[in-house]
Amino acid sequence: MAILVGQKYAIGQSVKKISYTSSAIPPRYRNGKITEVFTKTNSAGSVHYYYKVLWDDGRRSEHAQHTLRPLD
């Protein structure tokens, strides 16, 4: 049975993107707002939260919960 970990962010909340592989985050991912929240199930059956983000430069992208942080 899949266990769903709690949702960290709400629609309209300001976030920033973090990177675990590089210290250089492209400027287009610096600040954004959550526009949509949904879940995905991986091949092992675990459910994870994903967010659609509207970035300050007008771009939209989809990110896993663990790659975002609240905007300080």
C-alpha positions, 0 to 999 in steps of 0.5 A: 500500500502506498503512503502519501507524504504531506503536501508542503506547498499551496496554490499561490505560494511563492517558491524557489528551485533548488538543485542537488547537482549544481550550485548554479541555478539558471536565473529563470528558476529563481522565483515563482508561484505554485499554480497547480498541485497534483500527484504521481505514482512511481513504479514502486507504487509510492505517491509523490506531490508535483507542482506546476510553477509560473516563474517570474519571467513567464515560463511554466514548468513542473517540479517534484516537491523535493526540488522546491523551497519556500521563498524567503 
